[in-house]
Amino acid sequence: MSSHSFDPSRRGALKCLAFGGAGTLFVLAGGVLTPMQLALAADGKPAATAGVPLFLQISDTHIGFNKEANPDVAGTLKQTIEFVNAMPVKPALAIHTGDITHLSKAAEFDLAAQLLSGLPVTELHTVPGEHDVTDGPGTEYFSRFGQASDNKGYYSFDHDGVHFVGLVNVMHFKPNGLGSLGDEQLKWPENDLKARSSSTPIVVFAHMPMWTIYEPWGWGTGDAGEAMSYLKRFGSVTVLNGHIHQIVSKGQHHLSHCSFHGLSATGCRPRSGPRPDDGCKRSASEDARCDERHDRTSSARGNACRRDAGVVAARPTSWRSVMPNNFLRRGWMGLIVGAALVAGAGVLSAWAETPGQVVIKNFMFSPMALTIKAGTTVTWKNLDGEPHTVVNDAGMFRSAALDQNDTYQFQFDKPGVYNVFCGIHPNMKETITVQ
């Protein structure tokens, strides 16, 4: 990277990007896929050349994000593309595991398509992230990337003897915020895999993890077990995800020869805080420790992965001992929640004086229970740096993605009880009672 000249606002992000955020190269040797850091593969390191470069995984480019954590997401994606161009032997295909855009806007998809066209690959395959389908049906996403799946989101294809299976788990969230495949999609893998030999290497890719990393934060897919059961007979299975903005790997699941890999974000820096989807915020002190943290095993990442010679190495571990409990044991969760409540107290009290006003702050609707009279117009205002949506579970209304300081209004004319949640972070809930 020394041959490139970057302005100071990008330097920190790109420094971190070189240590896993750029993407992961998967090489194939003896029917087994091994992940390698893209930055090291671009430098031609020996560890990155043992095998045939088969495909590149990138994730969470978040085109449209422009806040402090990374004000130049287009620049970091360009850097990823430069790494691929610098590889002595380039992979033929690339897989994007979702959150291509940040707010599902047409202009964001247009810019993403323009940038991704610079990848020197013959095939680009994608699955949507929750940020790509904030409108519900994912109109903008499927108009550009829906052909491969006949606008269903899930599909399969073959390349160099490897069978790839793309799944969509961000269209039907479970009430606790876990991803969901849905009944229709769950019926599909059995038939898709039926004709495949057990010796066929399988790659499954989705946006949200297909293994439960931490259920309270929605880091998992609630009905993944049934889909994964069809993979038991295969000798080599690799399961990829994005979403959590951290590199985590797990080998030897309950399935033989099955390895799981979560990728860091191209568009944002690694998440190290307890909020699972917080706009990739990192503190200045974390920035200063960027290089150090990437040179050792990091408890902030969950103690679930380590780095040896550029390889993201799977280390079987009990998830009872990883990141969330580490945060709780150190008392960090209480400090963060307390600080958030103090910071938002002034804003919340000011809005509380006006009937029908709801603040979205610190990943909460406030108030979480609201009683109004029929004919009242409720106004929601998002004060978080992360986008949110306002969705009625009965389908009566759904906002577009609300960026920071955006508002949405809906007039409640009929008495009743209305359940509201965020379509991007479905563990955020509110009840509105109309009298």
C-alpha positions in Angstrom: 0.0 0.0 0.0 3.0 2.3 0.3 2.8 3.1 -3.4 -0.6 4.7 -2.9 -1.2 8.2 -1.6 -4.2 8.7 0.6 -5.6 11.7 2.4 -5.7 11.5 6.2 -9.4 11.0 6.4 -9.0 7.6 4.6 -5.6 6.5 6.0 -6.9 4.9 9.1 -9.8 3.1 7.4 -7.5 1.7 4.7 -4.9 0.6 7.2 -7.5 -1.5 8.9 -8.9 -2.6 5.5 -5.6 -4.3 4.7 -6.0 -6.5 7.7 -9.1 -8.4 6.6 -11.6 -5.8 5.8 -10.8 -5.8 2.1 -12.1 -9.2 1.5 -11.2 -12.9 1.6 -9.8 -15.0 -1.1 -10.7 -18.7 -1.1 -8.3 -21.1 -2.6 -9.1 -24.7 -3.5 -6.7 -27.6 -2.9 -7.7 -31.2 -2.7 -11.4 -30.4 -2.7 -10.9 -28.2 0.5 -11.4 -24.4 0.5 -9.0 -22.3 2.6 -9.6 -18.6 3.3 -6.7 -16.1 2.8 -6.5 -12.4 3.5 -6.9 -10.6 0.2 -4.3 -7.9 1.0 -1.6 -10.6 1.5 -2.8 -12.5 -1.6 -2.3 -9.3 -3.6 1.3 -9.1 -2.3 1.9 -12.6 -3.5 2.7 -14.0 0.0 3.6 -17.7 0.0 0.7 -18.6 2.3 -1.7 -17.1 -0.2 -0.4 -19.1 -3.2 -0.9 -22.7 -1.9 -3.9 -23.7 -4.1 -6.0 -22.4 -6.9 -7.6 -19.0 -6.3 -11.3 -19.9 -6.7 -13.3 -16.9 -5.6 -13.3 -13.7 -3.7 -15.7 -12.8 -0.9 -16.5 -9.2 -0.1 -19.3 -7.9 2.1 -21.0 -4.9 3.6 -19.7 -2.3 1.3 -22.5 0.0 2.6 -22.3 2.4 -0.4 -24.0 5.6 0.7 -22.6 5.6 4.3 -20.7 8.8 4.9 -20.2 9.3 8.6 -17.2 9.4 10.8 -16.5 5.7 10.9 -15.7 5.8 7.2 -16.6 8.9 5.2 -15.3 7.3 2.0 -16.8 3.9 1.5 -16.4 4.2 -2.3 -12.7 4.7 -1.7 -12.3 1.6 0.4 -14.2 -0.5 -2.1 -11.9 0.8 -4.8 -8.9 -0.2 -2.7 -10.3 -3.8 -2.5 -10.6 -3.8 -6.3 -7.0 -2.6 -6.5 -5.9 -5.5 -4.3 -7.7 -8.0 -6.7 -6.1 -6.3 -9.7 -2.7 -6.7 -8.1 -3.0 -10.5 -7.6 -0.6 -12.5 -9.8 -3.4 -15.1 -10.3 -6.9 -13.7 -10.1 -10.1 -15.6 -9.1 -12.7 -16.0 -11.8 -15.7 -15.1 -9.6 -16.6 -12.8 -6.7 -19.3 -13.2 -4.1 -20.9 -10.3 -2.3 -22.6 -11.4 1.0 -24.9 -8.4 1.3 -25.4 -4.8 2.4 -24.2 -3.6 -0.9 -25.8 -0.2 -0.1 -26.6 1.6 3.1 -30.1 3.0 2.5 -31.4 0.9 -0.5 -31.4 4.1 -2.7 -31.3 3.8 -6.5 -28.3 6.1 -6.7 -26.4 4.0 -4.2 -27.0 0.8 -6.2 -26.0 2.7 -9.4 -22.7 3.7 -7.8 -22.1 0.2 -6.4 -22.7 -1.4 -9.8 -20.3 1.1 -11.4 -17.6 0.3 -8.8 -18.1 -3.4 -8.8 -17.7 -3.5 -12.5 -14.1 -2.8 -11.9 -13.5 -6.2 -10.4 -11.4 -8.3 -12.9 -13.8 -11.3 -12.6 -16.1 -13.0 -15.1 -18.9 -13.7 -12.5 -20.3 -11.6 -9.7 -22.8 -13.3 -7.4 -24.7 -11.5 -4.6 -27.3 -12.0 -1.9 -29.1 -9.1 -0.2 -28.4 -7.7 3.2 -31.0 -6.0 5.3 -29.7 -2.6 4.2 -30.5 -3.6 0.6 -34.1 -4.3 1.2 -35.3 -1.5 3.6 -38.4 -1.0 1.4 -39.6 -4.5 2.2 -39.8 -6.2 -1.2 -36.2 -5.1 -2.2 -37.3 -3.5 -5.4 -34.0 -1.7 -6.2 -31.9 -4.7 -5.2 -33.9 -7.3 -7.3 -34.1 -5.0 -10.3 -30.3 -5.2 -10.5 -29.4 -8.5 -9.0 -32.5 -10.6 -9.1 -32.1 -12.3 -12.5 -29.9 -15.2 -11.1 -32.6 -16.1 -8.5 -35.7 -15.3 -10.6 -36.3 -12.5 -8.0 -36.5 -15.0 -5.1 -33.1 -14.2 -3.6 -31.9 -17.8 -3.3 -30.3 -19.8 -6.1 -27.4 -22.1 -6.9 -24.7 -22.4 -9.6 -21.6 -24.5 -10.3 -18.0 -23.4 -10.9 -14.9 -25.5 -11.3 -16.5 -28.5 -9.7 -17.8 -26.6 -6.7 -21.5 -26.2 -6.0 -22.5 -22.7 -4.7 -25.8 -22.1 -2.8 -26.9 -18.5 -2.2 -29.6 -18.0 0.5 -31.6 -14.9 1.5 -32.2 -14.6 5.3 -33.1 -10.9 5.6 -36.6 -10.8 4.2 -38.6 -12.5 7.0 -37.0 -11.7 10.4 -37.9 -13.6 13.4 -39.5 -11.6 16.3 -36.2 -11.8 18.3 -34.2 -10.2 15.4 -32.7 -13.5 14.1 -32.6 -13.9 10.3 -35.1 -16.3 8.7 -35.2 -18.4 5.5 -38.9 -19.0 5.5 -40.9 -22.1 4.6 -40.7 -21.7 0.8 -37.0 -21.4 0.8 -36.5 -24.2 3.3 -38.1 -26.7 0.8 -35.7 -25.8 -1.9 -32.1 -27.0 -0.8 -33.1 -30.6 -0.5 -34.0 -30.8 -4.2 -31.1 -28.6 -5.2 -28.6 -30.8 -3.5 -30.2 -34.2 -4.2 -28.3 -34.9 -7.4 -24.9 -33.8 -6.1 -22.2 -36.3 -5.2 -21.1 -36.4 -1.5 -17.6 -35.6 -2.7 -18.7 -32.3 -4.3 -17.3 -29.3 -2.4 -20.2 -27.0 -1.3 -20.2 -23.3 -0.6 -23.2 -21.7 1.1 -23.4 -18.0 1.3 -25.9 -15.7 3.0 -25.8 -12.2 4.6 -26.7 -13.1 8.2 -24.7 -15.9 9.9 -26.1 -19.4 9.3 -24.8 -20.4 12.8 -25.9 -18.7 16.0 -23.1 -16.5 17.2 -25.1 -14.5 19.8 -28.9 -14.8 19.7 -29.8 -11.6 21.8 -28.2 -9.5 19.1 -29.8 -11.4 16.2 -26.5 -12.8 15.1 -27.8 -15.9 13.6 -30.6 -17.5 11.4 -33.5 -19.0 13.4 -34.4 -21.7 11.0 -30.9 -22.5 9.6 -30.8 -25.9 11.2 -33.2 -27.5 8.6 -31.3 -26.1 5.7 -28.0 -27.2 7.1 -29.3 -30.7 7.7 -29.2 -31.4 4.0 -25.4 -30.8 4.0 -24.5 -33.6 6.5 -23.5 -36.1 3.8 -21.0 -33.8 2.1 -17.3 -34.0 2.9 -16.4 -30.4 2.3 -18.8 -27.6 3.2 -17.9 -23.9 3.5 -20.5 -21.5 4.9 -20.0 -17.7 4.4 -21.7 -14.6 5.9 -21.3 -10.9 6.4 -23.5 -8.7 8.6 -21.5 -8.7 11.8 -18.6 -6.6 10.5 -16.1 -9.0 12.2 -13.9 -11.8 11.0 -15.0 -14.9 12.9 -14.5 -18.5 11.9 -15.6 -21.8 13.3 -14.7 -25.3 12.1 -16.0 -28.8 12.8 -19.6 -27.8 13.5 -22.1 -30.7 14.2 -21.6 -31.3 10.5 -18.4 -33.2 9.5 -15.9 -31.1 7.5 -18.1 -28.0 7.7 -16.5 -24.6 8.4 -18.2 -21.2 8.9 -16.6 -17.9 8.1 -17.9 -14.4 8.8 -16.2 -11.5 7.0 -15.4 -8.0 8.1 -16.9 -5.0 6.3 -15.4 -3.4 3.2 -17.4 -0.2 3.8 -16.9 0.2 7.6 -14.4 -0.6 10.2 -14.7 -3.8 12.4 -17.4 -3.6 15.0 -16.0 -4.0 18.5 -18.9 -2.7 20.6 -21.9 -4.5 21.9 -24.4 -3.0 19.5 -24.6 -5.5 16.6 -25.5 -2.9 13.9 -24.3 0.4 15.1 -23.0 2.1 11.9 -19.5 0.7 12.5 -18.6 3.2 15.2 -15.2 3.0 16.7 -13.6 5.3 19.3 -10.4 7.3 18.8 -8.6 5.0 21.2 -9.6 2.0 19.2 -8.3 3.7 16.1 -4.9 4.2 17.7 -4.8 0.5 18.6 -5.8 -0.6 15.1 -2.5 -2.2 14.1 -1.9 -3.8 17.5 -5.4 -5.4 17.6 -5.0 -6.9 14.2 -1.6 -8.5 15.2 -3.0 -10.6 18.0 -6.1 -12.5 19.1 -8.7 -9.9 20.0 -11.3 -10.4 22.7 -13.2 -7.5 21.1 -13.8 -9.8 18.2 -15.0 -12.6 20.3 -11.8 -14.6 20.7 -13.2 -16.8 18.0 -10.4 -16.4 15.4 -6.7 -16.0 15.1 -4.3 -15.1 12.3 -1.4 -17.3 11.2 0.6 -16.4 8.0 -2.4 -14.6 6.6 -4.9 -17.4 7.1 -8.1 -16.8 9.0 -7.9 -20.0 11.0 -10.8 -21.7 12.5 -10.6 -22.4 16.2 -13.4 -24.5 17.7 -14.6 -22.7 20.8 -17.6 -22.6 23.2 -19.6 -19.4 22.4 -20.4 -19.2 26.1 -16.9 -17.7 26.5 -16.8 -15.2 23.7 -17.5 -11.5 23.1 -20.8 -10.8 24.7 -19.9 -12.4 28.0 -16.5 -10.7 27.9 -18.3 -7.4 27.6 -20.7 -8.3 30.4 -17.9 -9.5 32.8 -16.0 -6.3 32.4 -19.0 -4.2 33.0 -18.7 -2.4 29.7 -22.3 -3.1 28.7 -23.6 -1.2 31.7 -21.3 1.7 31.1 -22.3 2.0 27.4 -26.0 1.7 28.1 -25.8 4.2 31.0 -23.9 6.7 28.8 -26.4 6.3 26.0 -29.3 7.0 28.3 -27.7 10.1 29.7 -26.8 11.4 26.2 -30.4 11.0 25.0 -32.2 12.2 28.1 -32.4 15.9 27.0 -33.7 15.0 23.5 -36.2 12.6 24.8 -37.6 14.9 27.5 -38.0 17.7 24.9 -40.0 15.5 22.6 -42.1 14.0 25.4 -43.9 17.3 25.8 -45.5 17.0 22.3 -48.2 14.3 21.8 -47.5 12.0 19.0 -43.7 12.4 18.8 -41.4 9.4 18.9 -37.7 9.6 19.0 -35.5 6.8 17.6 -32.3 6.9 19.7 -29.8 4.4 20.9 -31.6 1.6 18.9 -34.8 2.2 20.8 -38.2 3.8 20.1 -39.0 6.3 22.8 -41.6 6.0 24.1 -41.9 2.3 23.6 -45.6 2.4 24.4 -47.7 5.4 23.2 -51.4 6.1 23.7 -53.1 8.6 21.4 -56.5 9.6 20.2 -57.9 8.7 16.8 -56.9 11.2 14.2 -53.5 11.9 15.7 -50.5 12.0 13.4 -47.4 10.4 14.9 -44.0 11.6 13.9 -40.9 9.5 14.2 -37.5 11.1 14.1 -34.3 9.1 13.9 -31.4 10.5 15.9 -29.1 7.6 15.5 -26.2 7.6 13.0 -27.5 4.2 11.8 -30.6 4.1 9.6 -33.9 2.7 10.8 -37.3 2.1 9.4 -40.8 2.3 10.9 -42.9 -0.7 10.0 -46.3 -1.9 11.1 -46.4 -5.7 11.5 -49.9 -5.8 9.8 -48.5 -4.0 6.7 -50.5 -0.8 7.2 -47.5 1.4 6.8 -43.7 1.2 6.2 -41.3 4.1 6.0 -38.3 4.3 3.8 -34.9 4.0 5.5 -34.6 7.0 7.8 -31.1 8.4 8.0 -30.0 10.6 10.9 -32.5 13.4 11.6 -35.0 12.1 9.0 -38.6 11.9 10.0 -41.7 9.8 9.1 -45.4 10.5 9.7 -48.5 8.4 9.8 -52.0 9.4 10.8 -53.9 6.9 13.0 -57.6 7.3 12.2 -59.0 4.0 13.6 -58.9 2.9 17.3 -56.8 -0.2 18.0 -53.4 -1.5 19.0 -50.7 -1.1 16.4 -47.3 -3.0 16.7 -44.4 -1.2 15.2 -40.8 -2.4 14.7 -37.7 -1.5 12.7 -37.3 -3.5 9.5 -33.5 -3.3 9.7 -33.2 -4.0 13.4 -36.4 -6.0 14.2 -35.6 -6.3 17.9 -36.6 -2.6 18.2 -40.3 -2.6 19.0 -43.0 -0.2 20.0 -46.8 -0.4 20.7 -49.2 2.4 19.8 -52.7 2.3 21.3 -55.3 4.5 19.5 -58.4 5.4 21.5 
